[in-house]
Amino acid sequence: MKKFFKWTGIVLGSVIVLLLIGFAIIYFSVQSRFNKKYEVAVQSITIPTDSASIALGEHIAAIKGCTDCHGKDFGGNIVIDDPALGLLPAPNITMGKGGLSSRRGNFTDEDYVRAIRHGLDKEGKSLKLMPSYEYQPLSKKDLAALIAYLKTRPAVDKEMPGVTLGPVGYALANFDKLPLIVAEKVNHTAPLEEEVHPAVSVTYGKYMAVSCQGCHGNNYQGGKPIIPGSPDVPNITGKGSLAKWTEAQFINTLRTGVTPEGKKLDPKYMPWPMAKEFTETEIKALYLFLKEQQPS
């Protein structure tokens, strides 16, 4: 019996040592990726100040879900707070105390472009959790309008904590199961289109559908949960959820959060309150594009 306990202790001790070594490797790998500096050519953009552009920027902020993470006043918000995953806040992006200017010094128009389009901070390091890969395809006109709107937001004095990862968070980040190191997912050399004209077309639907890729994947076929505890992500192509949905049913689902089958969509996992802000043109174009996707 003593021999049994002795060998059991040796085995358990060995397993613990191996786990600690494995976690140390993961920890330093993720930290190294966090600290990597990117050299990118940040495009020069003239930021408008007219009311029409600011209104367009407000619309873009609504359909891109900016307030879902940063809060309705853009003063910051806790996105994930889980002992295993970690504490993942979205920062205060106003010019108040704890916001852009006080946290990073003078925040320029170039810094807005660097953050939104490239997922990088002023030092050239990757932002954490910011879905810049969804914002990178924005046209120059739309990006400029979004920045114009953000610059008009009232200052909010609010200090937000930094990102703190738990062991599961480190593991998911290391194996790219949690989209945390966003600069790695961005095409930093992609051309910046001047303008994408709204139309009920597959082309414009593709432009709108970029926001769906963060959860449903680049092929829109969904799959396993994005993070532990969340549901499987549905296939939203013409061979998935949309196979039997009419345009009217698709629109009603995004407007009400209830599918044609009577299922209520949890906004925690499917941000239909954001999608309901789409214009008729945007939502119809999105339906056309997704319906056309027929993956084998």
N, C-alpha and C positions, 0 to 999 in steps of 0.2 A: 504493500500500500504506500509506504514511504517513497518507494521508487517511482510509483505511478504519479504521485503528487509532484515529485521532483521534476519528472519529464514534462508534466503538464505545465508547471511553472516556467520551465525553459522554453517550451513552445509558445506560451502566451507572451512571455517576455520578448521573444524573437519577433512575434507578430507586431507587438507594440513598437518595437524599434524600427521595423520595416515601415510601419504606418507613419511614424514620425519622420523618417528619412524621406518617404514619398511626399508627405505634406511640405517638408522643407524645400524639396525640389520644385513643387508646384508654386509655393509661396514666392520663391525668388524668381521663378519664370514669369509669373504674373506681374510682380513688382518691376521687373526689367522691362516688360512691355508697357507698363504704365509710364515709366520714366523715359521711354524712347522719344527723341525729338525728331519731328518731321520738317523737312524743308520743302515748302510748297510755294508756288507762285499764286499769291492771293489776288484775285481779280479786282480791279478798281471799278467801283460802282458809285454813280451819283445818286444820292438818296433824296427823293422828292419830299416836298413839304405841303403839297396841295391836298385838299380835303378828299378828293376822289381817290388818290393813291393811298391815303391813310385808311379810307374805308375799305379799299381792296385788301390792304394789309390786315385789317381786322378780320375780314372774311377768311383769309388764308390761315391766320392764327387759329380761327375757330375750327376749320376743317382739318387742320393738321394736329389738333389736340394739344396746343401749347399749354392751355390752362389745366389740362388733366394732370400734368406733371408739376408745372410751376405755380399752380394755384390761380384762382380767378383774378387775383390782383397782381399776379406775376411775382409775388414776394417770396416764393419758394414753398416747397411742400415735401412731405415724406412720401416717397413712392413705395418703398419696401422697408419693413421693419420686422425682421425675423432673426432669431438667435443663430440659426444655422446659415442662412443666406447672408445676413448682415444688415446694416443700416444704409439705405440708399436714398439720399435726399436729392431733390431737384433744387438748384440754387435760386436765390433771389436775383432776378435779372432786371430789376429796376435800378435807378440811380440813388436809391436810399441807402441808409446805413446798413452795411452787410451785403449790399448789392454790387453791381458791376464796378462802379467807380471806386468805392471804398475798399473793395476786396482786391482789385487788380490795378489800381491806379487809373489814369486816363484811358477810358474805353473808346476806341475810335471806330469809325465806320468799317475800316479794314478788319478790326477785331470781331465785329459782328459777322462779317463774311467768313472769316476764318473759323469761327465757332459754328455757325449754322451750316455752312456748305462743306467744311472740311472736318468738323468735329475736333478742333484743336483749340487749346487755350493760347494766351498771349505768348507763352514760352515755346509753343510748338508741340506740346505734349497732348496726348489724346484726352478728350473729355470722357467722362464715365456715364454710360447709359443714354446720353443724348443721341437720338436717332438721326444723326446727320446724313446717313445713307438714304433716308427718306426725303431729306430736304435738298440734297445735292442736285437732283434733276430740276429744281425750280428754275424757271427762266429768269433772266436778269430783271425783267419788269416785276415779276412776282416777288423775287427776293428783295428787291429794293423797296417795294411796297410793304413787305413784312417788317423790314428793319425800320422803315418810316413810322409804322404803327407802334412798334416796340419802344421807340425813342420818345413817343408821346405819353407813355404810361406814367401815371403819378408815382413819385418816389415812395417806396415802402421801407420803413426802418425795421429790418428783420434779419437777425443773424441765424444762418442755417449751419448745422453741423457738417463735417466732412464725411466722405464715404468711408465706411468701416465694413470690411468683408468678414463673414464668418467662414468656417472651414468648407462648408458646402458651396458658398459663394466663390471661394478661391478655386475649387475644383471645377465648377461650372464655367467660370471665366477662362480657366486654363484650357479646357477642351472646347471652347467656343459654344457652349450650350446656353450661356447667358451673354447677351449682346452688350458687354460692358466696355470693351476696348474699341470704341466706335471708329477711331481713325483707321483701323485695319480693314474696315468694311467699306470704306469710301474710295471711289476712283478719283484721286486728287488731280488727275490730268484731263478729266472729262471736260469737253467744251461747254461754255456757258451760252445757252441759246438766248437770243435777244428777247423773244416773246413767243408764247404758245397761245394761239387764239382759241377761245372756248367754242366748241361746236359739238353737236351730237354725232360724234364720229369715233371709230375705233382708235384713231391716233390720239385724240384728246382723252379717251377713256384710259389709254395706256399711261398717259401723263398723270391722271388722277389715281390710278391703281398702285402707284409706287408706295403710297401710304399703307397699302394692304400687305406689302411684302414682309414687314417686320414680324408679323405673326403667321401669315399664311404661306410664306416662303416665296422665293423668286418665281416659282412656277404656279403659285396660288393653290397648290394641292393640299396645303396644311400638313398635318402629321401629329407627332407626339407633342405633349405639353411643352410650352416654352420654359416654364419653371416648375419645380415640384409642387404638386397640389393643384395646379390649374388643369382644366379639361383638355382633351385632345382638340387640335385645331382642325376645323372642317375644310374640306375641299370646296372651293368657291368657283370652280371652273364650270364649263358647259357639261362636264361629265360628273360634277359633284352636286353641291346644293342647288345650283342653278339649272340642273337638267330638266326639272319640272316646273320651275318658277317662271311666271310671266314677268314682263317688265313692271306691270302694276304691282305684282306681289313683291318683287324686289324692292321697289320704291317704298311700299308700305312697311316692309320689314325694317328698312333703315330709318324710316320716319317714326315708327312706333316701338321698335324693339321686340316685335312679336312676329314669328315666322308664319308662313301659310299653314304649317302643321300645328300651330297653336303654341309653340315653344317660346317662352319668354327668355330673351337674351340678357345675360348678366352683364351690365355695363363695365363691371370690373375686368371682364375678359374680352368682351366685344363692345368697343366704344361707339355704340349706335347713337348716343346723344351728340357725339361729334359728327358722325356721318349724316345725321338729320339736317345739318346746316348746309349740306350740298345744295346748290341750285338745281333746278330741273334739268338744265343742260348738263351739268356735271354728273348728276346721278344717272341720267339716261346714257351718257357716254360711257360711264363706268360699267353699266349693265352690258352694253354692246361689246365692250372689250372682253370682260370676263366670260360672257356667254360664248364668245368666239374661241376661247382657249379650250382645246380638245386634246389634252395630253393622252398619250397611249398608256 
